[in-house]
Amino acid sequence: MSAPAGSTTMAQRLAARFAARAGSEDVRDYWRGMDAILSVATGARDSDDPHRELGRLLSIPFAAFAIHVLDESRRLGIDRLYFLAREGAAFMRICRRLARARGEAMPGATYLGASRASTFLPSMRELSLREIARVWYQYPRQSFSRLLRNLSLDAETFGAHARRCGVSDLGAPINNPLAHAGLARFLNDERVRADFTMARDRARELLVEYLRDRGWFDAKFAGIVDVGWKGSMQTNLWRAAPPARLHGLYLALSPIVSDDAPRCSRAGFLADTRADDWAQDQILLNGPVFEMFATARHGSVRAYERRPALGGRAGRVRPVVEHHPEEAENFRGVFARVHGGIEGGIRAIELAIGRAGGWRDLSGVELRPAVLDLMRRYIVYPTRREADQFTSYSHVENFGVYETARYEFTESIGRLITSGPVASALQRVRDAVLRHLWPPGVVRRSGVPLANALLDAELTRRARR
């Protein structure tokens, strides 16, 4: 796929015109970045394969982020990078390829088998409402059985404890954990606490040994690389087994401020909600598009175990990986075509780095404004074809809710309108759309003229409050 005819020349003319008129280095950098992007892969709307087209589009933020990781590692003095499973596998490959194309060294790179499920229990200080609030904040209305799974606590042992504490239905949602008598008894029960401490300490011992084998404690300044979004795995690792210093490098970040700590910092590249920049925040209107297609196909880490070894000696600790059948089906289907588009885009960027100017001379920070504009166009103002094709994707949630996320709008507009007072019917429809994982995609599929512009205006109005 190539850029539309004449688009690069047009970008060059615009760059010269704006730079001459404004005399601004920021303006010149913006158009240099846009010129570099247009020279590799703009959205060629006449592509025969929209899935490959999406992959080509995603190669641009992925490559810009990889360049940013290399730049920041050098600037901060990071001596070892840890790429977190599973999205980190794609970023590690891209970083290595672009570092090689740029003729520069990158810090030692290690792929870390970790997940929220495998790191949450080792990170807990105690069994309390305060500690489980870190799960509840993102996933409210947990049932007892789901909470035990998220805490990686044995369902049989702790389920029996819960029933002994008066919880008759382990599958019933806990609407208000502060007022749930059975949960209170469970959290304060001495036998529960003793079994929890034993399970937590065993899980932490395995995690620490795994990290030690991966050189975690030898780094003077460790960097972790992931797609985002809260940086919760970084928080878990820092609480369970802190290295000397740790910095998180994320494609996009909406952090929980209370998770910040001295010597443990984090920053988002395309979006960081602490910047109070609405243009950045809109990237988070469709986080799944980045997460789905950076995800490695090897399955999700559930825990750690010690493998048997010869001669009666203790074996090394390795991650326990769980495969989901639907994920395997995804990777065999349309995901493979998206991945093909990403590969084609990265290959074109490697070639562009070999030439003077453009990708070769621009930093991640200099590329970011143009990349933001490109992705904001896709996320906020998708074409009808882009919005329609998204419903063919799905994403398996391996923590919190354990569901498969799909992107069709499944609610009935008629039922929403008639389910309450007429005066608030529009608000009910709007709220239902905003609950969706990609609201602008739903609006585009509605076919209502100018609906995406109205949604953009409404979200911008809310952000200005």
C-alpha positions in Angstrom: 0.0 0.0 0.0 1.3 3.4 -0.9 0.4 6.9 -0.2 -2.1 8.6 -2.5 -0.5 10.1 -5.5 1.0 13.5 -4.8 0.4 13.5 -1.1 4.1 13.6 -0.1 4.7 16.6 -2.4 1.6 18.3 -1.0 2.9 17.8 2.6 6.2 19.3 1.6 4.6 22.3 0.1 2.4 22.8 3.2 5.4 22.3 5.5 7.3 25.1 3.6 4.3 27.4 3.6 3.5 27.0 7.3 7.1 27.3 8.3 7.6 30.4 6.3 4.4 32.0 7.6 4.8 31.1 11.3 8.6 30.7 11.6 7.9 28.2 14.3 10.1 25.2 15.0 7.0 23.3 16.3 5.2 23.8 13.0 8.3 22.7 11.0 8.6 19.6 13.2 4.9 18.8 12.8 5.1 18.8 9.0 8.4 17.0 8.9 6.7 14.3 11.0 3.6 14.3 8.7 5.8 14.2 5.7 7.6 11.1 7.0 4.3 9.4 7.8 2.8 10.1 4.4 5.9 8.8 2.7 5.3 5.4 4.3 1.7 4.6 5.0 -1.3 6.9 4.9 -4.8 5.4 4.8 -5.1 4.3 1.2 -8.9 4.0 1.1 -8.8 2.0 -2.1 -7.1 -0.9 -0.5 -8.5 -4.4 -1.4 -8.0 -5.5 2.2 -9.2 -3.2 5.0 -7.7 -5.4 7.7 -4.2 -5.1 6.1 -4.9 -1.4 5.8 -5.6 -1.1 9.5 -2.3 -3.0 10.2 -0.4 -0.6 8.0 -2.0 2.3 9.9 -1.0 0.8 13.3 2.6 0.3 12.2 3.0 4.1 12.5 2.2 4.6 16.2 3.9 1.3 17.0 7.1 2.4 15.2 7.0 6.0 16.7 6.6 4.5 20.2 9.5 2.1 19.6 11.7 5.1 18.6 10.5 6.9 21.7 11.5 3.9 23.9 15.0 4.0 22.4 15.2 7.8 22.8 14.0 7.8 26.4 16.2 4.8 27.4 19.2 6.8 26.2 18.1 10.1 27.8 17.2 8.6 31.2 20.1 6.2 31.4 18.0 3.0 31.6 20.4 0.0 31.5 17.8 -2.8 31.0 14.4 -2.9 29.3 11.7 -5.3 30.3 9.0 -5.9 27.8 5.9 -7.1 29.5 3.9 -10.0 28.2 1.9 -10.0 26.1 1.9 -6.8 24.1 5.6 -6.2 24.9 6.7 -9.0 22.5 5.7 -6.9 19.5 7.3 -3.7 20.8 10.5 -5.6 21.6 10.8 -6.9 18.1 10.1 -3.4 16.6 12.6 -1.7 18.9 15.3 -4.2 17.9 14.6 -3.8 14.2 14.5 0.0 14.3 17.6 0.3 16.5 19.4 -1.9 14.0 18.1 0.3 11.1 19.3 3.4 12.9 22.7 1.9 13.7 22.4 2.3 17.4 22.6 0.1 20.4 19.7 -0.5 22.7 19.8 -1.5 26.4 19.7 -5.2 27.2 16.2 -6.3 26.4 14.3 -9.0 28.3 10.8 -10.4 27.7 9.0 -10.7 31.0 6.3 -13.3 31.4 3.9 -11.5 33.6 0.3 -10.5 33.8 -2.1 -8.8 36.2 -3.3 -12.2 37.4 0.3 -13.5 38.1 1.5 -10.4 39.9 -1.5 -9.2 41.9 -1.4 -11.8 44.7 2.3 -11.4 45.3 1.9 -7.6 45.4 -0.8 -7.6 48.2 0.3 -6.4 51.6 -2.6 -7.9 53.4 -6.2 -9.2 52.9 -8.3 -6.1 53.3 -10.8 -3.9 51.6 -8.1 -1.4 50.9 -6.0 -4.0 49.0 -8.9 -5.5 47.0 -10.1 -2.0 46.1 -7.3 -2.0 43.5 -9.4 -4.7 41.7 -12.7 -3.1 42.5 -11.7 0.3 41.2 -11.5 -1.1 37.6 -14.0 -4.0 37.9 -16.9 -3.2 40.2 -19.7 -5.7 41.2 -17.3 -8.6 41.6 -18.8 -11.9 42.8 -17.0 -14.0 45.4 -15.9 -16.6 42.9 -14.6 -13.9 40.4 -12.8 -12.1 43.2 -11.0 -15.3 44.3 -9.9 -15.9 40.7 -8.6 -12.3 40.4 -6.7 -12.7 43.6 -5.4 -16.1 42.4 -6.7 -17.8 45.6 -7.6 -21.5 45.4 -11.4 -21.7 44.7 -12.0 -24.8 46.7 -10.1 -23.7 49.9 -11.3 -20.1 50.0 -14.7 -20.9 48.6 -15.2 -23.2 51.7 -14.0 -20.3 53.9 -16.5 -17.9 52.2 -19.4 -20.3 52.8 -18.4 -20.8 56.4 -18.5 -17.0 56.7 -22.1 -16.9 55.6 -21.8 -16.4 51.8 -24.3 -18.8 50.3 -24.0 -17.8 46.7 -20.4 -17.4 45.5 -21.6 -16.3 42.1 -23.8 -13.4 43.2 -22.4 -9.9 42.5 -21.3 -7.9 45.5 -23.0 -4.5 44.8 -21.5 -2.7 47.9 -18.4 -4.3 49.4 -18.4 -1.8 52.3 -21.8 -3.1 53.4 -21.5 -6.8 52.6 -21.5 -8.7 55.9 -20.2 -12.0 54.5 -17.2 -10.2 52.8 -16.4 -8.4 56.1 -16.4 -11.7 58.0 -14.3 -13.3 55.3 -11.7 -10.6 55.4 -11.4 -10.6 59.2 -11.5 -14.4 59.7 -8.2 -15.7 61.3 -8.2 -18.9 59.3 -8.8 -17.0 56.1 -6.0 -14.6 56.9 -3.6 -17.4 57.7 -4.3 -19.3 54.5 -4.1 -16.1 52.5 -0.7 -15.2 54.0 0.6 -18.7 53.1 -0.7 -18.4 49.5 0.6 -14.8 49.1 4.1 -15.6 50.4 4.4 -18.7 48.2 3.4 -16.8 45.1 5.7 -13.9 46.0 8.6 -16.3 46.5 8.1 -17.8 43.0 7.7 -14.4 41.4 10.9 -13.0 43.1 12.9 -16.0 42.0 11.6 -15.7 38.4 12.5 -12.0 38.4 16.0 -12.7 39.8 16.7 -15.2 37.0 15.7 -12.5 34.5 18.2 -10.0 36.0 15.6 -7.8 37.6 17.6 -7.0 40.6 20.9 -6.4 38.7 19.6 -3.4 36.8 20.6 0.0 38.2 17.7 1.6 36.3 15.1 -0.8 34.9 12.5 0.3 32.3 9.3 -1.6 31.5 7.6 -1.4 28.2 3.9 -2.1 27.7 0.8 -0.8 25.8 -0.8 0.6 28.9 -3.4 1.5 30.4 -3.1 1.9 34.1 0.4 0.6 34.6 -1.1 -1.8 37.2 1.5 -4.5 36.4 4.3 -2.0 37.1 2.6 -1.2 40.4 2.3 -4.9 41.3 6.0 -5.6 40.5 7.2 -2.6 42.4 5.2 -3.6 45.5 6.2 -7.3 45.3 9.9 -7.0 44.3 11.2 -3.5 43.8 14.4 -3.0 41.8 16.7 -0.1 42.5 14.8 2.2 40.2 11.9 1.6 37.7 10.3 3.7 34.9 7.3 2.6 32.8 7.2 3.4 29.1 3.7 3.1 27.8 2.0 3.7 24.5 -0.9 5.3 26.4 -1.5 5.8 30.1 -4.3 6.7 32.3 -2.7 6.1 35.7 -4.0 5.8 39.2 -2.2 8.6 40.9 -2.0 6.8 44.2 0.1 4.2 42.6 3.0 6.6 42.1 6.0 6.2 44.3 9.5 7.5 44.7 11.9 5.8 42.3 9.0 4.3 40.5 7.8 6.6 37.6 5.8 6.1 34.5 4.8 8.1 31.4 2.5 7.6 28.3 3.7 8.4 24.8 0.7 9.0 22.6 -1.6 9.8 25.6 -1.0 10.5 29.3 -4.1 11.7 31.1 -2.0 13.7 33.6 -1.0 16.1 30.7 -4.6 17.4 30.7 -4.6 17.3 26.9 -7.9 16.5 25.3 -6.3 15.6 21.9 -4.2 13.0 23.7 -7.1 11.7 25.8 -9.2 10.9 22.7 -6.7 8.1 21.8 -8.2 6.3 24.8 -11.7 6.2 23.1 -10.4 3.1 21.3 -7.7 1.5 23.4 -8.6 -2.0 22.1 -7.3 -1.3 18.6 -3.8 -1.0 19.9 -4.0 -3.8 22.5 -5.6 -6.4 20.3 -3.0 -6.2 17.5 0.1 -5.9 19.7 -0.9 -9.0 21.7 1.3 -12.0 21.3 -0.4 -15.3 20.5 1.3 -17.5 23.1 -1.5 -17.2 25.7 -1.8 -15.4 29.1 0.4 -16.0 32.1 -1.7 -17.2 35.1 1.0 -17.9 37.7 4.5 -19.3 38.2 5.7 -22.8 39.0 8.9 -24.5 39.7 9.8 -27.0 36.9 11.2 -30.4 37.9 15.0 -30.8 37.3 17.3 -33.8 37.0 19.3 -35.1 40.0 16.7 -34.2 42.6 17.6 -30.5 42.4 15.0 -27.8 42.4 14.1 -26.6 38.8 13.9 -23.0 37.6 10.7 -21.0 38.0 8.8 -20.5 34.8 5.4 -18.9 33.9 2.3 -21.0 33.7 0.5 -20.0 30.4 -3.2 -20.4 29.7 -4.5 -20.5 26.1 -8.0 -19.4 25.2 -9.5 -21.2 22.2 -11.1 -18.0 20.8 -7.8 -16.2 20.8 -6.3 -19.0 18.7 -9.2 -18.6 16.2 -8.6 -14.9 16.1 -5.0 -15.3 15.2 -5.8 -17.7 12.4 -8.4 -15.3 10.9 -8.5 -11.6 10.2 -5.9 -10.9 12.9 -3.3 -12.5 10.6 -4.2 -10.0 7.9 -3.8 -7.0 10.3 -0.5 -8.4 11.4 0.6 -8.7 7.8 -0.2 -5.0 7.4 1.8 -4.1 10.5 4.8 -6.1 9.2 4.6 -4.3 5.8 4.5 -0.9 7.5 7.4 -1.7 9.8 9.4 -2.9 6.8 8.7 0.3 4.9 9.8 2.4 7.9 13.0 0.4 8.2 13.7 1.3 4.6 12.8 4.9 5.2 15.2 5.1 8.1 18.0 4.1 5.7 17.4 7.3 3.7 18.4 10.8 4.8 15.6 12.9 6.4 12.2 11.9 7.7 12.2 8.8 9.9 15.9 8.7 10.1 16.3 12.1 11.7 13.1 12.5 13.7 12.7 11.5 17.4 9.6 9.9 18.9 8.6 13.3 20.4 8.9 15.0 17.1 6.8 12.3 15.4 4.1 12.3 18.1 1.9 15.3 17.0 1.5 14.0 13.5 0.9 10.4 14.8 -1.7 11.8 17.2 -3.5 13.5 14.4 -3.4 10.4 12.2 -4.9 8.2 15.0 -7.4 10.8 16.2 -8.8 10.8 12.7 -9.2 7.1 12.7 -10.6 6.9 16.3 -12.9 9.9 16.3 -13.9 10.1 12.6 -13.6 6.6 11.2 -14.9 5.9 7.7 -18.0 3.6 7.5 -15.8 0.8 6.2 -13.4 1.2 9.2 -16.2 1.2 11.7 -17.9 -1.8 10.1 -14.8 -3.9 9.9 -14.2 -3.5 13.6 -17.2 -5.6 14.5 -15.3 -8.6 13.1 -12.7 -8.4 15.9 -12.9 -9.6 19.5 -10.6 -9.5 22.5 -10.4 -12.0 25.4 -10.2 -10.3 28.8 -8.0 -12.5 31.0 -8.4 -10.5 34.2 -11.2 -8.7 36.0 -14.2 -9.8 34.0 -13.0 -12.9 32.1 -15.2 -12.1 29.1 -14.7 -11.8 25.4 -15.1 -8.2 24.4 -17.0 -7.6 21.1 -17.7 -4.4 19.3 -21.2 -4.6 18.0 -23.7 -2.3 19.6 -26.1 -4.8 21.1 -28.6 -2.6 22.9 -31.9 -1.7 21.3 -32.4 1.9 20.5 -36.2 1.4 20.6 -36.1 -0.2 24.1 -33.8 2.6 25.3 -36.2 5.3 24.1 -39.3 3.6 25.6 -37.7 2.4 28.9 -38.2 5.7 30.7 -39.5 9.3 30.5 -39.5 10.8 27.0 -37.6 13.8 28.2 -34.5 11.7 29.1 -34.7 9.3 26.1 -31.8 11.0 24.2 -29.7 10.9 27.4 -30.3 7.2 27.8 -29.2 6.5 24.2 -26.2 8.7 24.6 -25.1 7.0 27.8 -25.5 3.6 26.2 -23.3 4.7 23.3 -20.6 6.1 25.7 -20.5 2.8 27.6 -19.4 1.1 24.4 -15.7 0.2 23.9 -15.5 2.5 20.8 -18.3 5.1 20.8 -17.4 6.9 17.6 -17.5 3.5 15.8 -21.1 2.9 17.0 -22.1 6.4 15.9 -20.5 6.0 12.4 -22.3 2.7 11.9 -25.6 4.5 12.7 -25.4 6.3 9.3 -26.7 9.5 10.9 -25.1 12.5 9.0 -22.7 14.6 11.1 -23.3 12.3 14.1 -19.5 11.9 14.7 -19.0 15.7 14.7 -21.8 16.0 17.2 -20.3 13.3 19.4 -16.9 15.0 19.2 -18.4 18.3 20.2 -20.3 16.8 23.1 -17.2 15.0 24.5 -15.1 18.1 24.0 -17.8 20.1 25.9 -17.7 17.7 28.8 -13.9 17.8 28.9 -13.9 21.6 29.2 -16.1 21.5 32.3 
